[in-house]
Amino acid sequence: MTALDVGTRENPAVTTPDTVPRGCQWFTDPDGTLCLSPGCMARIQDPDAQCLCDSLAARLDQLTEKLRDLEERQRYADVWWHALSSVVRDHPDKRAILAETRARTGADPRPRPRNT
């Protein structure tokens, strides 16, 4: 069976005794009975669960791409943060800027002791 032949509950794959699908697929038995061939634990436990057979690798690829995107965004934010911090640190009104920032964010302006 090709990827296009994957059977769903609404459109089960037609099979013969020699072509019963592997993995999670709905198929019609030669006698016409609608059957599920569970290939993943999700479907073994609940026939109506989302199939995870072929989608685990796809999900990993999607999450890997999302992680790359988030890492790139973080690198971009880090550049901005360091540049902005440097400008504030070097500004003659540094204390006033930091005090105003703390006031606007509701942060406690008193330095907290470090727990080491």
C-alpha positions in Angstrom: 0.0 0.0 0.0 1.2 3.5 -0.7 0.7 6.5 1.5 -2.4 7.4 -0.6 -3.9 4.0 0.1 -4.0 4.5 3.9 -7.4 3.6 5.1 -9.5 5.7 7.4 -12.8 5.0 9.1 -14.6 7.1 6.6 -12.7 5.7 3.6 -11.3 2.3 4.5 -8.8 0.5 2.3 -10.1 -2.4 0.3 -8.2 -5.5 1.1 -7.9 -9.2 0.3 -6.5 -11.8 2.7 -3.1 -11.1 1.2 -3.2 -7.3 1.5 -4.2 -6.7 5.1 -2.5 -3.4 5.9 0.3 -3.0 8.5 0.2 -0.1 11.0 -2.9 1.8 12.0 -5.4 1.6 9.2 -9.1 1.0 8.9 -9.8 -1.6 6.2 -12.7 -3.6 4.9 -12.4 -7.3 5.4 -13.2 -9.4 2.3 -16.6 -10.1 3.9 -17.3 -6.3 4.1 -16.6 -5.9 7.9 -15.0 -2.6 8.9 -11.8 -3.5 10.7 -8.9 -1.6 12.4 -5.4 -2.8 12.2 -3.8 -1.0 15.2 -0.1 -0.4 14.8 0.5 2.0 17.7 -0.3 1.9 21.4 -2.7 4.7 21.2 -5.0 2.8 18.8 -4.5 -0.5 20.7 -5.9 1.2 23.8 -8.6 3.2 22.0 -9.6 2.6 18.4 -10.9 6.1 18.1 -7.6 7.7 19.3 -5.4 9.6 16.9 -3.0 7.3 15.1 0.6 8.0 16.1 2.3 5.4 13.8 3.6 7.6 10.9 3.0 10.9 12.6 5.6 10.5 15.3 8.5 11.1 12.9 6.5 14.0 11.3 5.8 15.5 14.7 9.5 15.2 15.6 10.4 17.0 12.4 7.8 19.8 13.1 9.0 20.2 16.7 12.7 20.2 15.6 11.8 23.0 13.1 9.9 24.9 15.8 12.8 24.6 18.2 15.2 26.0 15.5 12.8 28.9 15.0 12.5 29.6 18.7 16.3 29.4 19.1 16.8 31.8 16.3 14.2 34.2 17.9 16.0 33.9 21.2 19.4 34.7 19.6 17.7 37.8 18.0 16.2 38.8 21.4 19.5 38.3 23.1 21.3 40.6 20.7 18.6 43.3 21.4 18.7 42.7 25.1 22.5 43.0 25.3 22.5 46.1 23.1 19.7 47.7 25.1 21.3 46.8 28.4 24.6 48.2 27.2 23.0 51.5 26.2 21.2 51.8 29.6 24.3 50.9 31.5 26.3 53.5 29.8 23.6 56.2 30.0 24.2 59.1 32.5 20.6 58.6 33.8 21.0 54.9 34.3 19.5 54.9 37.8 16.5 56.9 36.8 15.8 54.7 33.7 16.1 51.5 35.9 13.9 53.0 38.6 11.2 54.0 36.0 11.4 50.6 34.4 10.9 48.9 37.8 8.0 51.2 38.6 6.3 50.5 35.3 6.7 46.7 35.6 5.8 46.6 39.3 9.2 45.1 40.1 10.6 45.7 43.6 13.2 48.5 43.2 15.2 47.2 46.2 18.0 44.7 45.3 17.3 41.3 46.7 20.0 39.3 48.5 21.5 36.5 46.5 21.0 33.0 47.8 24.3 31.2 47.4 
